[in-house]
């Protein structure tokens, strides 16, 4: 019995994978090419999604490419006009030479079926690509490079699958204007119903929301400043507010309608999860992060920290503190978060710590940053969420008398300014003024003290660019001890005081 079982095990399968032909349909390719050669309008029906690479038969790919080139140039593509380009084609000679073009046209079906044939060819090409990706995953998993982890393999596979899904989309093409009008009216209706009349997600800062109308879906928002200005602090303030105000309504069809706030994904490439959590605890408990880290707190303050921590645990705020991520990895992880948990806002801290592909990196840092910003903007549109990407500014700011940032100060690439929908700068005059303190008990010191009192605790958020709204400056209250931004209460808004 054992011998029989052993013999049965070693017998080869009658149909092994190695003998299976990749999915293809030669007849569909011939029918489509024949339709194009008879009526060039057939090419217009498929050219928006079908490429020569989608054809299984190489000679068919060359015929399709040549015909499409002729048609784009306004010329007639027919067996007669294409004949001279294929007289010396060795592969075509094997199946009849230029006469094969005439046979394709003679056997052509109606142009009405052209798009269906094109979609069939496209679907089969996608399946062949999936087979290739599967083979690559198997081969790489068997023979994995030393510096590659299983997580790297998964992310590479996800990126490959995403590229197929993204580059191979049929695309909606032109839509009637009425559809765009409906979406615009829906947006206005949501803004009307939402507290504060915002069309986007509230950032939790009244004056900033008023200027921007909230954080708009599909927008790439660049938040830039010199070190120590409070970039991460403002980002964590916004992340906390958006996550805290998350409200959703589950529809009968199983979909989720977001009423307010959103689920937040936070890529912290500079700070660890613990450091980021400590900052948020400090902001919400009113106890400085320095005192929390050193344990210089009272028992009452400790209980307050525990209470705040319990509240924060329930927040839909997800932090990824992996360092050295590429833009492809960020995109893959963001898609995974949206698929598994949902996503309303994505924050990247900060842009210059991201890496591009090896190809772009070899072409220079400017090209690499361009790839990163283009990728972030594309990701914002794909996921339909606002993305806030923090960015460093160049040192040339420090060389000017007026150190307020400008668009030209964005580091490493003009693509940051070009691809962003909104560019915000943080400027705190208090920071620079404290570095120029004159000697005490001098007229200069008295003047300095008066100016310092006027700007202490005030931060300017400068809107340097906004595609769908005004530019300008918003003043906020900034508590350096708690790294917390709040709405600034102007002196003329304070209640009347009596001596």
ZIJO-V303562 format. One line per field, one symbol per residue. ss: DSSP state (a for helix, b for strand, c for the rest). A space follows every 50 residues. Layout:
# ZIJO-V303562
ss: ???
This chain:
# ZIJO-V303562
ss: caaaaaaaaaccccccaaaccccccaaaaaaaaaaaaaccaaaaaacccc caaacccaaaaaaaaaaaaaaaccccccaaaaaccccccaaaaaccccaa aaaaaaccccaaaaaaaaaaaaaaaaaaaaaaaaaaaaaaaaccccccca aaaaaaaaaaaaaaaaacccccccccaaaaaaaaaaaaaaaaaccccccc bccccaaaaaaaccbccccbbbbbbcccccaaaaaaaaaaaaaaccbbbb cccccbbbbbcccbbbbbccccaaaaaaaaaaaaacccaaaaaaccccaa aaaaaaaaaaaaacccbbbbcccccbaaaaaaaaaaaaaaccccbbbbbc aaacbccaaaaaccaaaaaaaaaaaaaaaaaaaccbbbbbbbbcaaaaac ccccccaaabccccaaaaaccbbbbbbcaaaaaaaaccccccaaaaaaaa aaaaaccbbbbbbbbbcccccbbbbbbbbccccbbbbcccaaacccccc
